[in-house]
Amino acid sequence: MRNNNFRTVPRVQSKVAAFALLMFGAASAQVSAPSPKVLDWAGIQTEFRAANPTLRAGRIGIDESKAQEVTAHLRPNPDVTATLDQFNPFKSYASPSSGNDVYRPLANVLPYFSGSYLYERAGKRDLRFASAKQATAIAESQLTDLERTLMFNLRTAFVQMLQAKATLAVTKESLKDYDRLLEVSNERLKAGDIARMDLARLQLNRIQYLTDVQTAEVNLRTAKIQLLSLLNDRSPVELFDVKGDFDFHEQPVTLDELRRIALASRPDLKAAVQAIEKAGTDYKLAVANSSSDPTFGVDFARNPPIPAYIGFSMTVPLRIFDKNQGERARTQLEISRSEKLRDAGTAQVYNDVDSAFATLSSSLELLRPYKATYLKQAGEVRDTVSFAYQRGGASLLDFLSAQNDYRTIQLSYLNLVGAYMMSASQLNMAVGREVIQ
C-alpha cells in the first residue's frame, strides 16, 4: 500500500504558514491604520485660528501696520556734504630742488565740509506715531471682526455636520426598525395572518427609509468637506469626525441685555469709534504740518589766507502759499465722515441684534411644543398602531400613516434643532461674542 504521509505533512505546514502570514498581515494593517480625527467645538476653534489662511493673512496685515509705526516714529536723517573746490587738472609747478615741472592738480584745492539737520516742530513726529498706532488698533479690530464673521461660518458648518450625523442616526434606526417589522410581517404571511399584497406594500414603502439614509450620508459627507475646507485640513473625509451635543437647551436672554453686550463687544463698532479718534489725530497732524520746520547747518572749510573757518546757518521755509490748507480741510471732513459711519454702525448693530433675536424667538416657539408634546405623542401613536397592526387590530393604511408621521416628526424636530442652533450662531455673531453655547 502506498504511504502519502510525506505529502500530507508539507500541506499542513503550508496551510499553517499561510494562516500565520494572514494573521500577521491583519495585525500589521490594524497597527498601521490611521486613527480617526475627532474634534469638539473648542478643538475646531483652536485649529481654525491656527490654520485658516484668511486669518493668518490678517495677522500679517497687523504686523505690517506695526512696521509702519516704526517708520512713522523715525527722525529725519541729517545731511552731510563734502566738497573739493579749485581743482585744476591742467596745472603744473616747477620743483624747487630739480627745476623740473611737477604735476600738482590739488595744489590750490579748497576743502569744504558741511552738515544740516531738519528740526521738526509742533510735535509732528509724535503725532505721526500716534496716528500709526491708532491705525494698528483699527486693523486689530477689523481682524477681530473678520474672525467674528468667519467664526459664524465655522459654527454653521459645525452645526450642519452635527445635524447630518443626528439625521443619519435617526434614519438608520428607522430603517432598522422597519426591517424588523418586515421580518415579523413575513412570518405573519407564512402563518396566513396578512395578505401577500400587504407585505408587498410594506416592502415598497421601505424605499422611503432607504432614501432617507442615502440622503443623510451625502449631506454628512458634504458637511465634512465644507468644515475641512474652513480648517484648511487635508485629512481624508472618512477619518474626520466631530462630537458635540445636538439638542435643544433653552438659554433665557433678554433683548436689552443683548443690545448692551453688542454695543460693548462688536469689533466693527469699536473700529468705527477708533476711526474717529484717528481722524482727530490726523487733523492735528495736518495743522502741525502747516508750520515751518527750520533746517540747521554747520560748515567747515579752508580759504587761504584763512587756514580754516567754521560757519553756521539756519533755513526756514516761508509758508506763504502752501499752508497745508487742503489736508487740514480733508482731515476735518474725515472726522465728520467717521462720526456718521459710527452712527450707521450703531444702527446696524441694533438691526442685527433685533433680527437675530426675532429669529431665535420664532425657533423657540416651534421647538418647545415639539420637545414637550409632539415627539412623545408621535412615538406613542406609532407604537400603539404598530402593536395593533401586528395583532390584526389596525389596517395597513393606518400603520403606514403612523410610521410616516413618526418619521416626519423626528426629521422635522432635527431640522428645527438645527435651525435653532443656526439662529443662536447668528445671534452670537450679531452680539460679537458667544452668549448662547
Secondary structure, 3 states (H helix, E strand, C coil): CCCCHHHHHHHHHHHHHHHHHHHHHHHHHHHHCCCCEEECHHHHHHHHHHHCHHHHHHHHHHHHHHHHHHHHCCCCCCEEEEEEECCCCCCEEECCCCCCEEECCCCCCEEEEEEEEECCCCCHHHHHHHHHHHHHHHHHHHHHHHHHHHHHHHHHHHHHHHHHHHHHHHHHHHHHHHHHHHHHHHHHHHHCCCCHHHHHHHHHHHHHHHHHHHHHHHHHHHHHHHHHHHHCCCCCHHHEEECCCCCCCCCCCCHHHHHHHHHHHCHHHHHHHHHHHHHHHHHHHHHHHCCCCCEEEEEEEEECCEEEEEEEEEECCCCCCCCCHHHHHHHHHHHHHHHHHHHHHHHHHHHHHHHHHHHHHHHHHHHHHHHHHHHHHHHHHHHHHHHHHHCCCCCHHHHHHHHHHHHHHHHHHHHHHHHHHHHHHHHHHHHCCCCCC
